[in-house]
C-alpha cells in the first residue's frame, strides 16, 4: 500500500468514527414546567419526532430519553400547546409548556352584590375595591341580573378582606415567591442535577437529603430569592464539598 492509499484509508476511518460519534445516541433528561405558575407537570408525553420512543414525566416533571443531536423532542399534555425542541449538545432541558385555556379571551359577569371575571380559563371573584381598567382588545363583557336566586339575598359590597379576596391575594403572593426562587428550584428539584452531584461527590441519597436540609438552613435568612441557577449551583457545590464528610 503506497503513501497516498494509506492516507486515504486513514481519512476514511477517521470520518467513519467521527460520524459514529456525531450520530450516537445519548441520554437527554430534564424537567417540564407549567409556563404560567412554574409548577412541575406530571404525565407529559415526551416523544422523538419520526421515532417510536416515548417517555412520561413523573410527579416532579422529570423525564429521560435516548436521542441524538439534531433529533426533535415533542412534549404533549392534554389542554396544553405542544412544544417542540431540537436537541443540541446540551443534555439537560428545562421545558415550559403553555396552558391553552390561558389564551382564551377575558370576560366579566357583573351583578349585585357579586361580580366575576373569567380569565386564563378560571372564574374568579372580582375585588370591588380594585381600580377599573379600560377595556382591552379581545375582552368581552356581560351583565347579570341584580337579584340572587336560591331563596335568599345578600346585601352590601364584598370587602377586600373577605375570605375569597384574601385567598386570591395570598395565592398571588406565593406565586411571586416561587417565581423569585426559580433559580433555586431548578437546581434542588432537578433529578438530573441531583444525580450529577451524587456521582461527582460519591454520596448516597440519604446523605444528599441531609445536605439539602443543611443547605436550606444555612440560607434561611434569604431563602435564595432572586438567585440565578448558576449561583445556586456554585454555592451548593461549595457546601457539599465542605459538609459531605461530616453530615453523618
C-alpha positions, 0 to 999 in steps of 0.5 A, a space after each residue: 500500500 503506497 503513501 497516498 492509499 494509506 492516507 486515504 484509508 486513514 481519512 476514511 476511518 477517521 470520518 467513519 468514527 467521527 460520524 459514529 460519534 456525531 450520530 450516537 445516541 445519548 441520554 437527554 433528561 430534564 424537567 417540564 414546567 407549567 409556563 404560567 405558575 412554574 409548577 412541575 407537570 406530571 404525565 407529559 408525553 415526551 416523544 422523538 419526532 419520526 421515532 417510536 420512543 416515548 417517555 412520561 414525566 413523573 410527579 416532579 416533571 422529570 423525564 429521560 430519553 435516548 436521542 441524538 443531536 439534531 433529533 426533535 423532542 415533542 412534549 404533549 399534555 392534554 389542554 396544553 400547546 405542544 412544544 417542540 425542541 431540537 436537541 443540541 449538545 446540551 443534555 439537560 432541558 428545562 421545558 415550559 409548556 403553555 396552558 391553552 385555556 390561558 389564551 382564551 379571551 377575558 370576560 366579566 359577569 357583573 351583578 349585585 352584590 357579586 361580580 366575576 371575571 373569567 380569565 386564563 380559563 378560571 372564574 374568579 371573584 372580582 375585588 370591588 375595591 380594585 381600580 377599573 381598567 379600560 377595556 382591552 382588545 379581545 375582552 368581552 363583557 356581560 351583565 347579570 341580573 341584580 337579584 340572587 336566586 336560591 331563596 335568599 339575598 345578600 346585601 352590601 359590597 364584598 370587602 377586600 378582606 373577605 375570605 375569597 379576596 384574601 385567598 386570591 391575594 395570598 395565592 398571588 403572593 406565593 406565586 411571586 415567591 416561587 417565581 423569585 426562587 426559580 433559580 433555586 428550584 431548578 437546581 434542588 428539584 432537578 433529578 438530573 442535577 441531583 444525580 450529577 452531584 451524587 456521582 461527582 461527590 460519591 454520596 448516597 441519597 440519604 446523605 444528599 437529603 441531609 445536605 439539602 436540609 443543611 443547605 436550606 438552613 444555612 440560607 434561611 435568612 434569604 431563602 435564595 430569592 432572586 438567585 440565578 441557577 448558576 449561583 445556586 449551583 456554585 454555592 451548593 457545590 461549595 457546601 457539599 464539598 465542605 459538609 459531605 464528610 461530616 453530615 453523618 
